[in-house]
Every structure is written in structure tokens, then in C-alpha cells.
């Protein structure tokens, strides 16, 4: 295979973390960078190795969940610089839907903040007396817009945006994916407290799972201890968010300390190793 420089392909989009290129008429090339974002802010400084690990994690889950819903991943190496192979994947083109599908199984993050303020999550009243990271009686679907600054919306608003039929398919697929991955990961010592999905439509108008899936960047991972308790500072990007909050970060570019980068990558690696163990 003759390697091609990534610049040989037309760049279509540069997201917070991923760069998307036109590969051919039917496929896109997605390169997961080492960029890191937090609170909808993208840092110029990169975390070496992060892109490769996130890419491997998504590929693992795409292969594992393909029987639940179609996804855009193509199991074929792209013709691209050899040093980018580990961060790259070929995917089928789809019409991207402008919503993010968020499933929450535990109360954490912005959901916990909302619950403290008014006893609700995304405007839905839930059981009183819950503590942070408690498991909800059943998973909740809380959509948001897909933009540089994501905004929570109601299911009704989502249906107005993309239609009732496709919205119902997204809700079902999101719950099916989350429930499968929750039990799968729990058996390997990881609790997926919440996660985010993105979807598109193919030429036949079939719903297709796209972007990334069950990575430490799009999911909140907790370590399940032997006694049933959770390690709350475990395996996801919350570690980096906590660092920013503790240092009164004010949405400006900073030099990320090397020990923060190292600790973050260690956490991501442990999550990957636990989830993929006993799977070849």
C-alpha cells in the first residue's frame, strides 16, 4: 500500500477532536487528533497518544455493537501516512442528524447540577433524595443540539427538528446500545454513568451510528469496586475538567502540566484495557 499524505484528501470539517476528509465518493476519512477539549473549549496544546487510544476504543465498540444498529465504520485500512493509521478510520458517508443523543444511567455532571437546583433533569422531575452518582431507577434520554455550544433540548423539540419517526428510532437505539454496554462494562469493572451518541441517515434513509462510541471523551466512566462502591475519580475526561475547575480556569489557552497529561492518559489506558480484556 502506498501511503498518501493526509493533505492529499480534501478536508471537509475540523471538529473539536476529529478532522474529516473526503476519501472517495462513498467514504470519509476520520482522523482523531490528540487535541483535548473541555467545557466546549478546545485547547491548542495536545495530549500525545490520546487520538490513537480513542480511535481504537471506538473501533472496538463499533465492531461489538454492529448487531444492535448499523454504524459507519469500514473495517479497512485507509491509504494514508503510516504514522496516522492508528488515529484514522474509514467510514461510510451519511447525512448527519443535528442532535446528540445522551443517555444517563447515573446522576452526574450537568444532570446532578440541575437536580440540585430544581429536582429535575432536562425539565423532567425525578425521585427526590438522590446523591451524586446514584443509579437512576431507569436510564434517561436527554438530547441536545449538535453545535460548538451544545444546548439541552426536550424530546418534543428533537422531534420537531428531525421528525417523530427518526427520533423514536434514535431513542430506541440509544437505550439498546447503552443497556448492552452498561452490562458488558460492568462485568469488567467499569460503570458507564452516561454517554453520548451521534447518528446519520444513509442513502436508504436507514439510521446509522456515527462519530465515536463509549470512549472516555464521550462517556463518564466510574471504577466499580469489589464492595459495589464507585471510584469517582476514575477513567474519563472529568479528571481534566476537575483540574481546570480547581485552578479557576477562565476559558483561555493554558500550558497543561505534563503530570496532568500523563495521569489522564493512564486513566484512559486503564479504561481501554479493562473494557477490551478477554476479547483478543
N, C-alpha and C positions, 0 to 999 in steps of 0.2 A: 504494500500500500504506500503510495506516495503522499507524504504529509503536505498539507496546504496550510499556509499561514491563515490565521483567523480573519485577517483583513481581506482575504480572497472572497469572503462572503459579505453580502450587504447587511449591515446592522439595521435591524428594524426597530429595536427597542432596548433601552437600558433601564432596568428597574433598580430597586434598592440593592438587590443582591445579584440578580441574574441579567445577563446580556443575551439577547435573542437575535439570531441571524437567519436570513433566508438561505436554506440549504439547497433545495430544489423546488419544483412546482408543488410537491405534496408534503414536504417535510421542513421542519425548522431545526436549527442547531441552538441548543441552550447551553451556555457556559455559566456555571455557578462560580462567581468570583469569591475572593477572600474578604470582600467588604463586609462590614458589620453595621447594622442599624439598630436604633432603639428609640422608642417614642416617636416614630415616623421621621427620624433624623438619620441621615447616612454619614458615617464618618469617613474621612479621607484615608486615615490610617487603616491598614488591613491586618487581618489575623491569619497568619500563614498556616495553610493546611485546612482551613475551615471549609472552603469551597469543595474540595475533594471529598471530605467526610460527609457533608450534606448531600452531595450528589450520590454517593454510594448508599446512603440511608434511603433516599427517595427511590432509587432503583430497586433496592431490596423490597420495599413496601409495594411498589408498583407491580413487581412480579408476584408477590404473595397475595395481593388483593384483586388480581385481574379477573378472578371468577365472581367477584361481587359486583363490579362495574367495569366497563371498558375504560382504559386510560390511554394517554397519548404516547407512552414510551415505546420506542422501537429498539429491540434487542440486537443492535448492530453498531459496531464502532464507526464513528464518523471519520471522514478523511480530513484530518486536522493535525496541527502541530502535536507531536508526541508528548510534549510537556503539558498539554491541555487535555489530553484524553481522560484523565481521572476526574476532571471537573466538567466534562461535557456529556450530553446525551442528545440523541436524535429523537424527535417527536413528530407525530402527525399534526398537521395543521388543523385547527378548529376555529370556530367563531367563539371568541372568549365572551363569557357572560359577565356582566358588570357588578357581580356581587361576590362577597366572601361568605362562605358557609361555615359558621362557627358552632361547634358542639361542645357543651360544657357538662362534664360529669361530676366535677367537684367545684366548690365555690372559691374562686381565687381571682387575683388580678383586678381588672376593672369591674368584674361582676361582684367581687367582695366589697369594693368601694361603694358601688351602687346599693348593695344590700344594707350596708351600714347606714347609708343616708336615708333610705326610704323603704327598706324591706322588700325591694323588688330587683329583678334582673331584666334589663331590656323592657321595662314597663310591666313586667309580669310579677305579681305578688307571689312570694313563695313562703314556705314554712318559717315561722319565727324561731329564734333560739339557736340558729346555726353558728358554728365557729368557722374561722378561716380554714380552708382546705377540706372542710367536711364534704362527704359524698352527698350529692343531691339524691332525692328519692328516685328520680329517673333523669336521664340526660335531657338537657335543654338545647334547643336550636335557636341561636341568636345571630341573625345575619347582619352584615354590614356592607357598606358600599365598598367598591374596589377603586381606590384612588390613592394619591400621595398622602392624603389625610383621611384615613378610614373613619366612617361615621356609622354608628349603630342605627339600624332601621328595624321596623316591625316586619313580621311575616307578611302582613297585609300590604305594606309598602313594597316588599320584594315582589309580590305577585303583580302589583301594578306596574312594576318595572319590566319584568321579563315574562309575565303570564302565569296563570294558575297551574297549568299542566306541567310545565317545566319546573316550576317552583316545587310542586309536590314530589316530582322525581328527585330533585336535589335534596329535599328534606329526607326522603326515604333512604337514598344512597348514603347520605351523611351519617344517619343513625346506624345503618348497616355496617359501614366502614368503621365507625367509632366503636361500636359494641364488639366487633370482631377483634380489633386491635387492642382494645382495653383488656379483654380476657387473655389474649395472646401475650401481651407485655406483662400483665400481672403475674403470669406463670413464670416469668423470667426476672421478677423483682423490680419491675417498673410500673408505676401508676401514671397513666396519661390523664391528667386532670382536665385538660381541654385541648382543642386543636382547631385548625382552620383548613378548609378545603377550597379549591377553585375548580370551576367546571367550564366546559365549552360544548359546542354542538358540532358534530361532523357534517359531511355533505348530505347524509341521510337524516339529519336532524336528531341523531341519537345523542344522548347525554354522555359526555366523556370527561373523566377526571384528568386534570392538568396540573401544571406548575410543580409543586413539591407536596410531599405527604409524610406525616408523622416524623418530622425532623425536630431537633431541638430549637430550631428557629421559628417553626410554626406551631409548636406544641409545648405544653407545660408538663414536664416530666418530674415525678417525685419518686424517690427511692423507697420501696416497700421493705420495711424492716421485719425481722423474724417474728416480733411480737405484734405485728399488724399496724404499728405506727408508721409515720412517714418522715423521711428526711426532707425537710422543707427547702434546703439549700442544695438542691441536687444537680440535675443534669440538663438544664436548659438555659436560655438567654437571660432568665431572671437574675442570675448571678451578676451579669454585666449591668443590668438595669439598677440593681441594688447598689452597685459601686457608684454609679452616676448619682443616684439619689443621696447617698451618704456623703458625697463630695459637693453637694449643692450645685450640680451641673446646670448651666443656664442656656442650653441649646447652642453651643459654639463648638468649633473644632478643638480637640484636645489631643495631647500625646497619651495614648493608652499605655499604662505601665506594662512592662514585659511580664511581670508576675501575674497580672490580671489576664493577659492573653494566654499565658501558659495554663493557668487554672481553668479558664474557660474551655480550652481545647481538651484538657484532661477530662473534664466533665462530659463533653460531647463524645469523646472516645469511649468512656465507660458506658454511656448510654448505648452507643452503637454496638459495643462488644456484648453487652447483656442481651439486647434485643435480637441480635443475629446469631447468638450462640446456638449450637446444636442444629444449625441449618447449612452446614457445609462451608 
